[in-house]
Amino acid sequence: MLDDQPVFPPVSGAEEGIVAVGGDLSVERLLAAYSQGIFPWYSDGEPIIWWSPDPRFIIPTAEIHVSKSMRRVLNAGYFRCTWDTCFADVMAHCAQVERKGEQGTWITDEMMQAYITLHESGFAHSLEVWHQDRLVGGIYGVSLGHCFFAESMFHLETNASKFALIQLSRYLQSIGFEWIDAQVYTEHVASLGGRDIPREEFLQLLHRGLQYPTLQGKWDFKTA
């Protein structure tokens, strides 16, 4: 059980991916967790559970898969992207997504407030997808150095979440990010180029990515 200090035990001791239980969701603890390859994931009524799964699911930004049909979507001008304009709305939509085999959501009110605070501190970011003036998709996550830890995404129109992930990956690749952490396997993300790697390999990638300065603050990149 964690105490008041934002310190974690080594991930090598994780049991079935669980590193520790308890603590809080302060900015300091969240940043300490992500910098060690750890993230919180739990349900309402449970203590905070801290995870570092093995294998780890990542998306190499240079290997994002764009199908012919998605290429047409990207070129059609139907969707447009913004960055960090409505982070809380993206999180709220992600919390409402029904996920196969799950009841309720792990994006609790406590998690919402913690990541909004992390966003206000300049470490958590959202990419929003719009059709005209309607928010129809998006993705949010945490960024440290050249590491982006994707937390969740949503869509209200077909292909909007794919559009978000492709745009995120393409831009991050253009500024030197080699991978996006997707944490655990999903068929949807695997279809876009996600793959499992051993946790030890992930930790090596993480160490290398953290050598770069963090792009802290509001992101306002130019994407399609």
N, C-alpha and C positions, 0 to 999 in steps of 0.2 A: 504494500500500500504506500503510495507516494505521500510525502509530507509537504510542508509549505514551500520548500525550495524547488526551483524549476530544474531538477536533476533527474535523469533517468538511468536505470541500469543498462548494461550493454545489451544490444539487440541479439547478440549471440545466445543469450539465455532465454529468448522468447519461447514460450510454450504454445504450439499451434498458432504462432503469429502474435500472441499477446505478450507485450513487454512489461506492462504495469497496469495498475488500476488505481483510480482515485486522483487526487490533485484538483486542479482547476483549469480553466480555459483562458488564463491571462495571456496577454501578448507575449510576455517573456517566456512563459512555458510553451506556448505554441511554436514560437520561433526556435526554442531549444529542441523541441520534438522534431520539427521538419528538418532541421540541420543535421539530425542523427538518423533520418529515414523512418521516423515514427509519426503516426497520425492518430487522432481520436476518432472512434466509431462506436457508437452505443445507442441504445434506445431510451425513450422516456422512462423514468423510474429506476434505471440502472445507474451505478456509479460510472464515471468516465473510464472507458477502456482504451488503452493505448496499444496500437498495432504496428508491427513491422513484418508483413507476411513474407514467406519464402515458398515459391518464387514471387517475384515482383513483376507487375504488369506495366510495361512502358510503351510509349509510341516514339520511335526514332523520328525526329522531325524531317529528316531527309527521305524517309520511307513512307510518308503518309500516302495512302492509296486513294487515288481519285478515279472513279469509274467514268466511263464515257457519259453516262447519264448525269453524273455530278458535274462533269466538265461543262455540260450544257447549262446546268443550273448556275454554275459559277459565272458563265459568260452571258447569261440572259439579262442580268441587271435587275432581277426580280427582288433579290435581297440586298440589303446593305448592312454594314457593320459599324458599330461605335464601341468605344472602350470606356469603362468606368463611368458611365453616365447614370446608371440605375442599378447599382450593385445589389441593394436590398431587394429590389423587385426580381432580379434574376434568382437570388437565393429563395425567395418566397415561391416562385414558380417551380424551382427544383424540389422544394419540400412537398409539393403537391403531386409529383410524378408517381404513378403507380408502378411498382417494380415487381417483376415476377418472383413469386415465392416469399415476398415480404408483406407484412402488415404494418400500417402506419409509416412513419418516416424517421430516419436517424437525424434529420435536420431539425432538431428540437429548438424551442425558443431560446434555450441557453446557447446552443450552437449558433443560431442566427445572430444573437447579440455579440458573441465572441468574434465572429468573422466580420461583422460590420465594423467592430472596433479595430480589427486587424486591417481592414480596408482603409479606415480613416487614418490609420498609422502609416499607410503607404505600402503595405506588404501583401495585401490581397486584392485581386483584380477580377473584373468581369469583362467579357466580350459579349455585346448584345447584337442580336440579329433582328432587323426590322423589315417589314413589308409596308411600304409607305410610312405611316406614322404609328403602326401597331407593332408592339414587341411580340415577336413570334418564336424566338429561340434565344439561347444563350448558354454560356459556360462560365464558371468562376473557379478560382483557385488561388494558390499562394505562390509567390515568387521570391526566391533568394538566389543571389548570384546569377548563374546561368541555368538555374533549375526552376521548372514550373511544375507545381504539384496540382493537378486538376482534381477538383473535388466533386463536381456534379454538373450536369447539363440538362437542358429541357428543350422541347419543341412543341409549338402549337400548330405548326404547319409542317407538312411532309418535307423532309430534307433540311429543315432549319438547324437542327443540332449538328448534322453532318457538315453543313456549311460553316457553322461556328468552329468546329474542331479543325477543319481544313484551313480556315483562315488563321486561326491561332497558330497552328503548326507552321504554316508558310511564313508568317511574320517572325515567329521566334527563330526559325531557321535562318532567316535573313540577317538577324542580329547576333548569331553565334550560339543559340541554344541548340543542343544536340538531341534532346529528348524531353518528353512530357511524361510525368509520372501519372499513371492511371490506376495505380494501387493494386487492384485485383481484376482478374479476367472478366470481361463481358463480351458476348458474341458481337454486339453492335460495334464496339471499339476495335475488336479483332478484325472486323471486316474493313476497317480503315487503316490497318497496318499495325495495330497493337500486338505485342508479343510478350511472353513470359521470359524473364531472365533470372538466374540465381540471385538471391539477396546479396551475396558477397559481391557479385559483379555490379549490382545496383549501388551498393555503398561506395564502390570505387568511382563510379560515374558521379555520384553525389559529391564526393570529396573533390573531384576535379572541377565540377561546376561551381562549387562554393568558393573557388579561388578568385572568381570575378566579382567586381562590385555589383551590388544590388541596385536595380532600376527602381528605386523607391519613389513613391508619390503617385499622382494620377497619371495613368497612361493615356496618350492621345495619338496613337499611331494612325497612319493613313493606310487603309485597306479598302478593298472593293466594296 
